[in-house]
Amino acid sequence: MSPARADRGSLLIITLALVIIVGALAVAVGRHLALEVRLTRARLVRQRTELLARGGIWTAMMLIREDSAALDWAGDDWALPQAVTPTTGNRLSVTVLDEERKLPLNGATVEQLERVTGSPSLAQVILDAVDPADPAEDQPGAMPPYFAKNAAFNAPEELLDLSDMDDEPYAALRAQTSPYVNAQGPVNLNTATEATLRAVGLTDPAIALIVSFREGPDGAEAHEDDGVFEQAGLAAVETLKNATGTDLTGTEDGNLLISSLFGVSSQTFLIHAEAVSEEPTGTTRIEAVVRRGEGPEAMPVILAWRQS
C-alpha cells in the first residue's frame, strides 16, 4: 500500500471516529436537553398550580373578611364550596370549614375527651399534657420515653407524640377537636357536627332537634329556609321550643345549651384549596388555618400552613 493510500485510510478512520464521538455527544446533549425541558415544564406547572391554590386561599380570606363576625352558619358565602376554571385545562376548588364546629382541644374536659376517643386513659393523658407541669405524669422509663408537654397544643400533629395514641382516636380527635380555637370555646351551635354535639354531652334526641331545625323543611343545610340560631344561651332553647314545640328548659340538654359552651359565630377557619393542571398534569394542595382579624377591615391572620 502506498503512503498516500495509508494516509487517506488513517484520515477516514479518524473521521469516522470523530463522527461517532460527535453523534454520541449529540445524543447525550439531546437527552440532557429533553430532561431539562421536562423538568422546566414540571416546575412551570408546579408554579402555576401553586399560584392558583394561593389565589384560592386569598379569595377565601376575602370572603371571611367581608362576612359579619356576629353570626356564622352553613349558608354564609365563605361556607359555600367554590369551584372555578380560571383558564382552559386548569381547575381550582376551595372549601372552608370553621374550626368552632369542633371542641377546643386545649379546653376540653376529661369527659368530653373520653367521648371523642372512647378511652378514659387516653383522655387523661391528653389532659395531663395540657395541664401545668407535674413530674408524676412523666414516664422516662417507657419505650419510647414519655414526657408531658404541660402546655397547650399548637397543632393537631402533636397528639401523635402521646403514649397510647393510635390511628382511630387520632382521626376522631382531628375531626372533633381543634387546637387553634380559644380554649374556653364556645362551640358554634350553627355549624357543630353531630359528633361534636354528642362529645359536648347532648343526648341524641336533643341533637336530632338541633339538626332538624338547622336543616329546615327541605332536610338539607345551606338553604334560605334553614333554621339559624341567632343568639346562644337561653335564646337557643327558646328558639328550639318555638320551632319544634319541644321545651328543653330544666333538662340536662337545656342546661348545657344555656351554658357558655355554645355560641353562634366563628373566628377560626380551615381553608382547603386544590389547583389542578390537566396538560401537563400537576396538582397543588394547600391547607391554611386563619383567624379573623381585629376590626371589620382587617384581613384574617394565618395560623398554620400546609402545602403538598
C-alpha positions, -999 to 999 in steps of 0.1 A, spaced: 0 0 0 13 34 -10 19 60 17 -8 82 2 -34 55 4 -23 48 40 -27 84 49 -62 85 34 -72 54 53 -60 69 85 -79 101 79 -110 80 71 -107 61 103 -102 94 123 -132 110 106 -154 80 114 -142 81 150 -150 119 151 -184 113 136 -192 86 162 -180 108 190 -199 138 178 -230 116 173 -227 103 209 -223 138 222 -253 149 202 -274 121 217 -262 129 252 -269 166 248 -303 158 233 -312 136 262 -300 162 287 -320 190 269 -351 168 268 -347 161 306 -343 199 312 -374 206 291 -394 181 312 -381 195 344 -388 230 333 -423 221 323 -428 204 357 -415 235 375 -438 258 355 -468 235 362 -459 235 399 -456 272 400 -489 277 381 -509 254 403 -492 268 435 -502 304 424 -538 292 417 -540 275 451 -526 305 469 -552 326 450 -579 303 463 -567 308 499 -567 346 494 -602 345 479 -615 326 509 -598 350 533 -615 379 515 -649 362 519 -643 357 556 -633 393 560 -664 406 542 -687 384 563 -702 396 595 -685 381 626 -717 383 646 -733 352 631 -719 322 611 -739 293 596 -737 269 567 -752 293 542 -727 321 545 -707 329 514 -674 317 530 -691 283 538 -702 275 502 -677 254 481 -661 273 453 -651 256 420 -638 276 391 -619 270 358 -596 301 356 -581 290 323 -586 261 299 -570 230 314 -568 244 349 -592 238 378 -594 253 413 -616 242 442 -619 259 476 -637 248 507 -638 265 541 -648 249 574 -649 269 607 -629 254 635 -655 264 660 -676 235 648 -652 214 669 -644 212 706 -615 233 718 -587 207 723 -569 228 749 -600 234 770 -619 201 767 -628 182 799 -617 146 805 -654 136 800 -655 152 766 -622 138 755 -634 103 767 -665 106 745 -643 116 715 -616 89 720 -635 62 737 -606 57 760 -606 71 796 -568 65 799 -560 84 767 -584 112 777 -564 116 809 -531 116 790 -543 144 768 -555 164 798 -522 158 816 -503 170 785 -521 204 786 -521 208 824 -492 227 842 -461 207 849 -464 176 871 -434 153 873 -457 124 882 -471 125 846 -437 118 830 -427 82 821 -390 83 814 -387 45 817 -414 39 790 -405 28 755 -404 53 739 -400 76 769 -429 100 775 -426 135 789 -458 155 792 -458 188 773 -475 206 801 -486 233 777 -513 240 751 -512 220 718 -502 242 689 -510 217 661 -530 185 659 -499 165 649 -486 170 684 -512 144 696 -491 117 678 -464 122 704 -487 110 732 -484 75 746 -512 51 736 -522 72 707 -531 53 675 -549 59 642 -585 56 653 -586 80 683 -562 104 664 -586 106 634 -615 112 659 -596 140 676 -587 157 644 -623 156 632 -639 167 665 -613 189 683 -592 219 673 -561 233 690 -565 266 671 -596 279 688 -599 296 721 -595 271 750 -627 284 766 -648 279 734 -675 284 726 -687 258 700 -707 273 672 -742 258 675 -750 266 639 -721 246 624 -712 220 651 -713 184 638 -735 157 654 -703 141 667 -692 173 683 -726 179 699 -725 144 713 -690 149 726 -701 181 744 -727 160 763 -760 165 745 -783 135 741 -793 120 707 -829 134 709 -816 169 715 -791 166 687 -818 155 664 -839 186 673 -809 209 666 -801 192 633 -837 192 622 -841 229 630 -809 238 611 -818 218 580 -853 233 577 -882 219 558 -861 205 529 -839 185 552 -806 200 538 -784 227 552 -772 259 535 -806 269 521 -826 300 527 -854 283 546 -829 268 571 -831 275 608 -803 297 622 -796 303 658 -791 340 661 -783 340 698 -768 314 722 -778 305 757 -814 307 768 -823 322 734 -813 290 717 -835 269 740 -864 293 733 -857 291 695 -859 253 696 -891 255 717 -908 278 692 -896 259 661 -901 223 673 -926 226 701 -902 207 724 -892 226 756 -857 216 769 -859 241 798 -848 224 830 -834 193 813 -798 182 812 -797 192 775 -813 225 782 -788 233 809 -759 226 785 -774 248 758 -780 276 783 -743 274 795 -714 292 779 -704 261 760 -721 273 728 -721 304 706 -734 314 672 -703 328 655 -668 316 645 -634 332 645 -611 305 631 -613 287 598 -596 259 579 -593 267 542 -585 239 517 -575 249 481 -567 224 454 -554 236 420 -552 210 391 -534 213 357 -546 188 332 -519 193 305 -493 188 316 -506 172 347 -499 186 381 -517 193 415 -510 216 444 -530 214 476 -528 240 504 -545 239 538 -544 272 558 -558 278 592 -568 315 596 -583 336 623 -604 367 618 -585 399 620 -592 426 646 -616 451 631 -640 449 601 -614 458 575 -586 436 588 -576 406 568 -576 372 586 -543 361 602 -527 329 591 -521 305 620 -510 273 601 -500 265 565 -496 230 549 -487 226 513 -483 195 491 
